[in-house]
């Protein structure tokens, strides 16, 4: 619905917003929180056309708002209740609320829209004939929000809806916002007081240093996943070399101390304010007022549980290659220790390269389940000769490398599958749940493959990896067909 990208705003030469990006989807309630001067009100005013940005884009359902005047933006369907709670003092409450019904025609009649406003704030019905100058601060705030709601907006912008109000009035405002949300309107709130952020909010943007860090645009999510996964491979590759070097110069104790200090060092770096804004977007459930049992049940869907098994199978396949391939290659193919390690290194390095390349693939592909199935299936088929044939060292290195590259290529698509399966507002928790599959596979994998080696079946280490990759591919196909019931999509985007 609303898309703000890389917004830059200066006021009288002073930087207020730097590369602000945010999203509000239909029916969502999104909050901007932060101290005074963080740029919250400026963000809302820029969306309404009252403050022109130096650069960036603001779009509502594909309409470029930067080309429109504020009254044209309102006619598109954005209502705005500013912080000042300005009402027309010479008009009654009823007249204030009815004004927007003249300016924008919608499927609802003027009477229906006014009735909705009074339903959201029923207390205002008693003051229909009262003049604006006779209202208290809390009453003016309610009239301001009700007037914006009478526009029948697609999106409602609320600037500091509870700021400066009596604690006795705040619950009425929060209840009114909850009613607006239930009516299906999207809402974007700017709020200084974290305690007044509605529990039922979908998302929270927290600005710092007077701006917000640009969020990752939708068409680059796959590449973001690929960089995230690649960083893990890179750390795993650097760690042995770095620790062995430190141990060689200063002993094992020095290496362990240096490794232990990395955690606090990273924490300090994260706490140091950056010149560019940082923002965290915290997802909550779509309705935090639900009982805890219902919220858990809404997350533990069949798709999420299936993906947990999917991750466990991946971990079993990884355990076979990462931990047992060297000893299995030596026993099954009678190669040297150096050759076996070269084959494993080929697999790991190619996997890392594949992960990097896979980000662009994940952004291009639309059927991520099918893409994952093809990738994991091909990776297993290429490993099959390693399990069944006697190969030369170059052939082993080549087979392991190609298998690893394809395996890595579909890792970002795998993560996109998880993202798709997450209920609204629960992506972080879903990733946490499905990642326990790695732990499950990590527990049982060594037991299985150790047992195979003890019983003189080194080829079955690779055979089991092929089976687990095949099962993973099968799960990918199933998950693709478990997705939303839509018209069948082509494999890639045009």
C-alpha positions in Angstrom: 0.0 0.0 0.0 2.3 2.8 1.3 6.0 2.6 0.2 8.5 5.1 1.4 12.1 4.7 0.0 15.3 6.5 0.8 13.5 9.7 1.9 15.8 12.7 2.6 14.4 15.8 4.2 16.2 19.0 5.5 14.6 21.8 7.4 16.4 25.2 7.1 19.6 23.4 6.1 19.5 21.0 9.1 19.3 17.3 8.3 16.1 15.7 9.7 15.6 12.5 7.7 18.3 10.5 6.0 17.4 7.6 3.7 14.1 6.8 5.5 12.4 3.7 4.2 9.2 2.1 5.5 6.3 0.0 4.4 2.7 -0.1 5.5 0.6 -2.9 4.0 -3.2 -2.9 3.7 -4.8 -3.4 7.1 -1.6 -3.0 9.1 -0.9 -0.8 12.1 2.7 0.4 12.0 4.3 2.6 14.6 7.2 5.1 14.4 8.7 5.5 17.9 11.5 7.7 19.1 12.4 10.8 21.0 11.4 14.3 20.1 13.4 15.5 17.1 13.8 12.0 15.7 11.9 12.9 12.5 8.6 11.1 13.1 6.3 14.1 12.5 8.4 15.2 9.5 8.0 11.7 8.0 4.2 12.0 8.3 4.1 15.5 6.9 6.3 14.4 4.0 3.8 11.7 3.2 1.0 14.2 3.3 2.9 16.6 1.0 3.3 19.3 3.6 7.0 18.9 3.6 8.9 18.3 0.4 11.8 15.9 0.5 15.2 16.6 -1.2 15.2 13.0 -2.6 13.5 9.7 -2.3 10.1 8.3 -3.3 6.7 8.1 -1.6 4.0 5.9 -3.3 0.5 4.9 -2.4 -0.7 1.9 -4.4 1.6 2.9 -7.3 0.7 6.7 -7.2 3.7 9.0 -6.8 2.7 11.3 -3.9 5.6 13.6 -4.6 3.8 14.9 -7.7 0.6 15.7 -5.7 -0.7 18.5 -3.5 -1.9 17.7 0.0 -5.6 17.9 -1.0 -4.9 15.5 -3.9 -3.2 13.1 -1.5 -6.2 13.2 0.8 -8.5 12.5 -2.1 -6.4 9.4 -2.9 -7.3 8.1 0.5 -4.8 9.3 3.2 -6.3 10.8 6.3 -4.1 12.8 8.7 -4.6 13.7 12.4 -1.8 16.1 13.3 -0.2 16.3 16.7 -1.7 19.8 17.4 -5.2 18.3 17.3 -6.5 21.4 15.5 -10.2 21.6 15.1 -12.3 24.5 13.7 -13.2 26.5 16.8 -16.3 28.1 15.2 -17.7 24.8 14.1 -19.5 22.2 16.2 -18.2 18.7 16.8 -20.7 17.4 14.2 -19.7 19.9 11.6 -16.0 19.2 12.1 -16.5 15.5 11.6 -18.7 16.0 8.6 -16.3 18.2 6.7 -14.2 15.4 5.0 -17.4 13.7 3.7 -17.7 16.6 1.2 -14.2 16.3 -0.2 -13.9 12.6 -1.1 -16.5 10.3 -2.5 -16.3 6.6 -1.6 -18.6 3.7 -1.6 -19.8 4.7 1.9 -22.3 7.5 2.2 -21.6 10.6 4.2 -24.0 9.4 6.9 -22.3 6.0 7.1 -18.9 7.6 7.5 -20.1 9.9 10.2 -21.7 7.0 12.0 -18.4 5.0 11.9 -16.6 8.0 13.4 -19.1 8.1 16.3 -18.9 4.3 16.7 -15.1 4.6 17.2 -15.4 7.4 19.7 -18.9 7.0 21.1 -18.4 9.7 23.8 -18.4 12.3 21.1 -22.0 11.7 20.3 -22.9 13.6 23.5 -21.0 16.7 22.2 -22.3 16.9 18.6 -23.6 20.4 19.1 -20.6 21.7 21.2 -18.3 24.2 19.6 -14.7 23.4 19.0 -13.5 26.1 21.4 -15.4 24.3 24.3 -13.5 21.0 24.0 -10.9 19.6 26.3 -7.5 18.4 24.9 -8.6 14.8 24.9 -11.9 15.6 23.2 -10.1 17.7 20.5 -7.8 14.7 19.9 -10.8 12.4 19.5 -12.5 14.9 17.1 -9.3 15.2 15.1 -9.0 11.4 14.6 -12.7 11.0 14.0 -12.6 13.8 11.3 -9.7 12.0 9.6 -11.6 8.7 9.8 -14.7 10.4 8.2 -12.6 10.8 5.0 -13.0 6.9 4.8 -9.2 6.7 4.2 -7.3 3.7 3.0 -4.5 4.8 5.3 -4.7 6.9 8.4 -1.7 8.9 9.7 -1.8 9.7 13.5 0.8 12.0 14.9 1.3 11.6 18.6 -2.3 10.5 19.3 -1.7 10.3 23.1 0.9 13.0 23.7 0.0 15.4 26.5 -3.3 13.7 27.4 -4.5 12.8 30.8 -3.8 9.1 31.7 -7.6 8.7 32.1 -8.1 9.6 28.4 -5.4 7.5 26.9 -7.3 4.2 27.1 -10.2 5.7 25.1 -7.8 6.8 22.4 -6.1 3.4 22.2 -9.5 1.7 22.1 -10.5 4.0 19.3 -7.4 3.1 17.3 -8.2 -0.6 17.9 -11.7 0.0 16.5 -10.2 1.7 13.4 -7.9 -1.2 12.9 -10.8 -3.7 13.1 -12.6 -1.7 10.4 -9.8 -2.7 8.1 -8.0 0.7 7.7 -4.2 0.8 7.6 -2.8 3.1 10.3 0.7 4.7 10.6 1.3 6.2 14.1 4.1 8.5 15.2 4.6 8.0 19.0 7.2 9.3 21.5 6.0 7.2 24.5 6.8 3.6 24.0 4.4 2.7 26.7 1.5 4.0 24.6 2.4 1.9 21.5 -0.6 -0.3 20.9 -0.1 -4.0 21.7 -1.9 -4.9 18.5 0.6 -3.1 16.2 2.1 -5.2 13.4 5.4 -3.3 13.1 7.6 -0.8 14.8 10.2 1.5 13.3 12.6 3.0 15.8 14.6 5.9 14.5 17.9 7.0 16.0 20.2 9.9 15.3 17.4 11.9 13.7 16.8 9.5 10.8 16.1 5.9 10.0 18.2 3.4 8.1 16.8 2.4 4.8 15.1 -1.0 5.0 15.8 -3.6 2.4 13.5 -3.3 -0.6 11.3 -6.2 -1.5 13.0 -7.0 -4.8 16.4 -7.5 -2.9 15.3 -9.7 -0.1 16.8 -12.8 -1.7 20.2 -11.1 -2.0 20.0 -10.0 1.6 19.5 -13.6 2.7 22.4 -14.7 0.5 24.8 -12.2 2.1 23.6 -13.2 5.6 24.2 -16.9 4.9 27.5 -16.2 3.1 28.7 -14.3 6.2 28.2 -17.4 8.2 30.3 -19.5 5.7 33.0 -16.8 5.7 33.2 -16.8 9.4 33.5 -20.5 9.5 36.3 -20.4 6.9 38.2 -17.7 8.7 37.9 -19.1 12.2 40.2 -22.2 11.9 43.0 -20.2 10.1 42.8 -17.3 12.6 42.7 -19.5 15.7 45.5 -21.8 14.6 47.6 -18.7 13.8 47.0 -17.2 17.2 47.6 -20.6 18.9 50.9 -20.9 17.0 52.2 -17.5 18.2 50.7 -17.3 21.7 49.4 -20.7 22.6 46.0 -22.2 23.0 45.0 -19.9 25.9 45.7 -16.8 23.8 43.6 -18.1 20.9 40.7 -18.9 23.3 40.9 -15.5 25.0 40.9 -13.7 21.7 37.9 -15.7 20.5 36.0 -14.9 23.7 36.7 -11.1 23.4 35.1 -11.0 20.0 31.6 -11.1 21.5 32.0 -8.0 23.7 33.8 -6.2 20.9 30.9 -6.8 18.5 28.5 -5.6 21.2 30.4 -2.4 21.6 30.4 -1.8 17.9 26.7 -2.3 17.8 26.1 0.2 20.6 28.3 3.0 19.1 25.9 5.5 17.4 26.4 5.6 13.6 26.3 8.8 11.6 23.6 7.2 9.5 20.4 6.2 11.2 19.8 2.8 12.4 16.4 1.2 12.7 15.0 -2.0 14.0 11.7 -3.2 12.9 10.1 -5.4 15.5 7.3 -7.6 14.5 4.5 -8.4 16.8 1.5 -10.7 16.3 -1.4 -9.3 14.3 -3.3 -9.0 17.5 -1.3 -9.2 20.7 -4.4 -9.1 22.8 -5.0 -12.8 21.8 -4.4 -15.4 24.5 -0.9 -16.8 24.5 -2.1 -20.3 23.5 -3.9 -18.9 20.4 -0.8 -16.9 19.4 1.4 -20.0 19.6 -1.2 -22.0 17.6 -1.3 -19.3 14.9 2.5 -19.6 14.4 2.9 -23.4 14.7 1.1 -23.9 11.4 1.5 -27.2 9.4 3.7 -25.3 6.9 6.0 -24.1 9.8 6.2 -27.6 11.3 7.0 -29.1 7.9 9.7 -26.5 7.3 11.2 -27.5 10.7 11.5 -31.1 9.4 12.8 -29.6 6.1 15.7 -27.9 8.0 16.4 -31.1 10.0 16.9 -33.0 6.8 19.2 -30.3 5.5 21.2 -30.5 8.7 21.5 -34.3 8.4 22.8 -33.9 4.8 25.2 -31.2 6.0 26.4 -33.3 8.9 27.4 -36.1 6.5 29.5 -33.8 4.3 30.9 -31.4 6.8 31.9 -33.8 9.5 32.3 -37.3 7.9 33.2 -36.8 4.3 36.9 -36.8 4.8 37.1 -40.1 6.7 34.4 -41.6 4.4 36.4 -40.6 1.2 39.6 -42.1 2.6 37.9 -45.3 3.5 35.7 -45.7 0.4 38.0 -44.3 -2.3 41.4 -45.0 -0.7 42.5 -41.4 -1.3 45.0 -39.5 0.8 44.1 -37.3 3.7 45.1 -34.2 1.7 43.0 -35.3 -1.3 40.0 -35.9 0.9 40.4 -32.5 2.5 40.7 -30.9 -0.9 37.4 -32.5 -1.9 35.7 -31.1 1.2 37.3 -27.7 0.7 36.0 -27.7 -2.9 32.5 -28.5 -1.6 32.6 -25.7 1.1 34.1 -23.1 -1.1 31.7 -23.8 -3.9 28.8 -23.7 -1.5 29.8 -20.2 -0.3 30.0 -19.0 -3.9 26.7 -20.6 -4.7 25.1 -18.8 -1.8 26.3 -15.5 -3.1 25.0 -16.2 -6.6 21.8 -17.6 -5.2 20.6 -14.3 -3.9 19.9 -12.9 -7.4 18.3 -16.2 -8.3 15.9 -16.0 -5.3 14.9 -12.5 -6.2 14.2 -13.6 -9.8 12.4 -16.8 -9.0 8.8 -16.8 -7.8 8.3 -20.5 -7.0 10.9 -20.9 -4.4 9.7 -24.3 -3.3 10.2 -25.7 -6.8 13.6 -23.9 -7.1 14.7 -25.5 -3.8 13.5 -28.9 -4.9 15.4 -28.7 -8.2 18.6 -27.5 -6.5 18.7 -30.0 -3.7 17.7 -32.8 -6.0 20.5 -32.0 -8.5 23.0 -31.7 -5.6 22.1 -35.1 -4.4 22.2 -36.7 -7.9 25.7 -35.3 -8.4 26.8 -36.8 -5.1 25.4 -40.2 -6.1 28.5 -41.3 -8.1 30.6 -40.5 -5.0 28.5 -43.0 -3.0 28.4 -45.7 -5.7 31.4 -45.5 -8.0 35.2 -45.4 -7.6 36.3 -42.0 -8.8 39.7 -40.4 -9.3 40.8 -37.5 -7.1 40.1 -34.9 -9.7 36.6 -36.4 -10.3 35.9 -36.4 -6.6 37.0 -32.8 -6.2 34.9 -31.8 -9.2 31.8 -33.7 -8.1 32.0 -32.3 -4.6 32.5 -28.8 -5.9 29.6 -28.9 -8.4 27.3 -30.4 -5.8 28.3 -27.8 -3.2 27.7 -24.9 -5.6 24.2 -26.1 -6.5 23.5 -26.8 -2.8 24.5 -23.2 -2.0 22.7 -21.7 -4.9 19.2 -22.5 -3.5 19.9 -21.6 0.2 18.4 -18.1 -0.3 15.3 -19.6 -2.0 15.0 -21.9 1.1 14.9 -18.8 3.3 12.3 -17.2 1.1 10.2 -20.3 1.6 10.3 -19.7 5.3 9.5 -16.0 4.9 6.5 -16.9 2.9 5.2 -19.4 5.4 5.4 -16.9 8.3 2.1 -15.5 9.5 1.9 -11.7 9.3 4.1 -10.2 12.0 5.8 -13.5 13.0 8.7 -13.9 10.6 11.3 -13.7 13.3 9.7 -16.3 15.5 9.1 -18.6 12.6 12.7 -18.4 11.6 13.6 -19.2 15.2 11.3 -22.2 15.2 12.3 -23.7 11.9 16.0 -23.2 12.7 15.6 -25.7 15.6 15.5 -28.3 12.8 19.3 -27.6 12.4 19.8 -28.5 16.0 17.7 -31.7 15.6 19.7 -32.8 12.6 22.9 -31.8 14.3 22.1 -34.1 17.2 21.1 -37.2 15.3 23.5 -36.8 12.3 26.7 -37.7 14.0 25.1 -40.7 15.7 23.9 -42.1 12.4 27.1 -41.4 10.4 29.4 -42.5 13.2 27.4 -45.8 13.4 27.8 -46.3 9.6 31.6 -45.7 9.8 31.9 -48.1 12.8 30.1 -50.8 10.7 32.4 -50.3 7.7 29.9 -48.6 5.4 31.6 -45.3 4.4 29.8 -45.2 1.1 26.5 -45.0 2.9 27.6 -41.7 4.5 27.3 -40.2 1.0 24.3 -42.5 0.2 22.5 -41.2 3.3 23.3 -37.6 2.3 21.8 -38.2 -1.1 18.6 -39.7 0.5 18.3 -36.7 2.8 18.8 -34.3 0.0 16.1 -36.1 -2.0 13.7 -35.9 0.9 14.5 -32.2 1.2 13.7 -31.8 -2.5 10.4 -33.6 -1.9 9.5 -31.3 0.9 10.3 -28.3 -1.3 7.8 -29.5 -3.9 5.2 -30.1 -1.2 5.7 -26.7 0.4 5.3 -24.9 -3.0 1.9 -26.5 -3.4 1.0 -25.7 0.2 1.4 -22.0 -0.5 -1.4 -19.5 -1.1 -4.0 -20.7 -3.5 -3.2 -18.5 -6.4 -3.1 -18.9 -10.2 -0.1 -20.9 -11.0 3.0 -18.7 -11.3 5.8 -19.0 -13.8 9.0 -20.2 -12.3 10.7 -16.8 -12.8 9.6 -13.2 -12.8 9.7 -11.3 -16.1 
